[in-house]
Amino acid sequence: MSRRLTATISLLVSVAACGRSPSSGATPVQAGVLITNATVIDGTGSPGRRASVRVEGDRIVAVGDLQPASTDRVIDATGLVLAPGFIDTHTHADDGLDTHPEALAVVSQGITTIIGGQDGGSPLPLSTYFAALEKQPAAVNVGMYVGHGSVRDSAYYSIVRAEWPEVRQRLEAALT
């Protein structure tokens, strides 16, 4: 991996990791992050442009020719590219998020959202899977198709076991 790509991804991860500061009841000045001198790719297909990006909490609040506030943490991104995260619409990275919630294999590629279950397999029930992610959030957003194979397996095999000899004969007959 090139140093520029690694630095770009590190910048994306650094911004994603910026959290909100706790509120004390008074209206504090929101500490933010100002990324300056970045080549910003905005996802519209327009050419990249040099700009600054202000992040407060977990939101991008401004893009353009910005000046740092006294409470800002400033990151100079000269020579780096700042782009939206990528969506991996066909992944198997959803398996293992319980043991590796940092999801380094995908985050290090700039992926911020993964979609699982395309090949017919998914955790069941999905409510249990997502409840576990709520308790121990992953570093990426997760979407999931309901795996048709998983649903079929959970319903079909419990019924068919008693009828397996007949089903096997019918399958063999269909193949000859």
C-alpha positions in Angstrom: 0.0 0.0 0.0 1.4 3.4 -0.9 2.3 5.9 1.8 -0.1 8.4 0.3 -3.0 5.9 0.4 -2.1 4.9 4.0 -2.0 8.5 5.1 -5.3 9.2 3.4 -6.9 6.3 5.1 -5.4 7.2 8.5 -6.8 10.7 8.0 -10.3 9.2 7.3 -10.1 7.0 10.4 -8.9 9.9 12.5 -11.8 12.0 11.5 -14.2 9.1 12.1 -12.8 8.6 15.6 -13.5 12.1 16.7 -16.2 12.0 19.4 -18.4 14.6 21.0 -17.3 16.1 24.3 -19.7 15.5 27.2 -22.1 18.4 28.0 -22.0 20.0 31.4 -25.4 21.6 31.2 -24.1 25.0 30.1 -23.7 25.6 26.4 -20.0 24.9 25.9 -18.1 25.9 22.8 -18.1 22.8 20.6 -14.5 21.6 20.2 -14.1 20.5 16.6 -11.6 19.2 14.1 -10.6 21.4 11.2 -8.9 19.5 8.4 -7.0 22.0 6.2 -5.4 21.9 2.8 -7.0 18.6 1.8 -7.9 17.7 -1.8 -11.6 17.0 -1.2 -13.4 14.5 -3.3 -17.1 15.0 -2.5 -18.6 11.9 -4.2 -20.5 13.9 -6.9 -18.1 13.1 -9.7 -16.7 16.6 -9.7 -12.9 17.0 -9.8 -11.2 17.2 -6.4 -10.7 20.6 -5.0 -8.6 22.1 -2.2 -10.7 22.9 0.8 -10.9 22.7 4.6 -13.5 20.5 6.4 -14.8 21.2 9.8 -16.0 18.2 11.9 -18.0 18.6 15.1 -18.8 15.5 17.1 -19.6 12.9 14.4 -20.8 15.3 11.7 -19.2 17.3 8.9 -20.6 20.8 9.5 -18.7 22.9 6.9 -16.6 22.5 3.8 -14.8 25.4 2.1 -12.3 28.2 2.9 -12.5 27.9 6.7 -10.5 29.4 9.5 -9.8 27.5 12.7 -11.7 28.3 15.9 -9.7 28.7 19.1 -11.0 25.3 20.3 -10.3 23.4 17.0 -7.8 20.6 16.7 -6.2 21.4 13.3 -5.0 18.7 11.0 -2.9 19.8 8.0 -3.8 17.5 5.1 -1.5 19.0 2.5 -0.8 16.4 -0.2 -3.6 14.1 1.1 -7.1 13.3 -0.3 -10.2 13.5 1.8 -13.1 11.4 0.5 -16.4 9.9 1.6 -16.2 6.4 3.0 -16.8 3.5 0.6 -19.7 1.1 0.8 -18.8 -2.6 0.3 -22.1 -4.1 -1.0 -20.8 -7.7 -1.1 -18.7 -8.6 1.8 -18.1 -11.4 4.3 -16.5 -9.0 6.8 -19.7 -9.1 8.9 -18.5 -12.5 10.2 -16.2 -11.8 13.1 -17.3 -8.3 14.1 -18.0 -9.7 17.5 -14.4 -10.6 18.0 -12.8 -7.8 15.9 -15.2 -4.8 16.1 -12.3 -2.5 14.9 -12.8 -4.1 11.5 -9.3 -3.1 10.4 -9.4 -5.2 7.2 -12.2 -3.0 5.8 -11.5 0.3 7.6 -8.0 0.4 6.3 -9.4 0.3 2.8 -11.6 3.4 3.5 -14.8 1.3 3.7 -17.3 2.7 6.2 -20.3 0.5 5.4 -20.6 -3.2 4.8 -23.5 -5.2 3.5 -23.6 -9.0 4.2 -25.9 -11.9 3.4 -25.7 -11.7 -0.4 -24.7 -15.3 -0.9 -27.6 -16.8 1.0 -26.0 -17.0 4.4 -26.8 -14.6 7.3 -26.9 -14.8 11.0 -30.4 -15.7 12.3 -32.2 -14.2 13.9 -31.0 -10.9 12.6 -32.5 -9.1 15.6 -30.0 -11.0 17.9 -27.1 -10.1 15.5 -28.0 -6.4 15.5 -28.6 -6.4 19.3 -25.1 -7.7 19.8 -23.8 -4.9 17.5 -25.7 -2.3 19.6 -24.0 -3.6 22.7 -20.5 -3.7 21.1 -20.6 -1.4 18.1 -18.3 -2.1 15.1 -16.1 0.5 13.5 -18.2 0.3 10.3 -21.9 0.6 9.6 -23.5 -2.8 8.9 -26.4 -3.7 6.7 -27.6 -7.3 6.1 -29.7 -9.2 3.7 -31.7 -12.0 5.1 -29.9 -15.1 3.8 -32.3 -17.3 1.9 -30.1 -20.3 2.6 -30.1 -19.6 6.3 -33.9 -19.3 6.4 -34.4 -22.4 4.3 -31.9 -24.3 6.5 -33.6 -23.2 9.7 -37.0 -24.2 8.5 -36.5 -27.0 6.0 -34.0 -29.4 7.7 -36.1 -29.7 10.9 -39.0 -30.9 8.8 -37.2 -33.0 6.2 -35.1 -35.2 8.4 -37.9 -37.6 8.9 -38.6 -37.7 5.2 -35.0 -37.7 4.0 -35.0 -41.1 2.4 -38.0 -40.1 0.2 -36.5 -36.7 -0.6 -33.2 -38.4 -1.5 -34.9 -40.8 -3.9 -36.7 -38.0 -5.6 -33.5 -36.0 -6.0 -31.7 -39.0 -7.4 -34.5 -39.7 -9.8 -34.4 -36.1 -11.0 -30.7 -36.4 -11.8 -30.9 -39.6 -13.8 
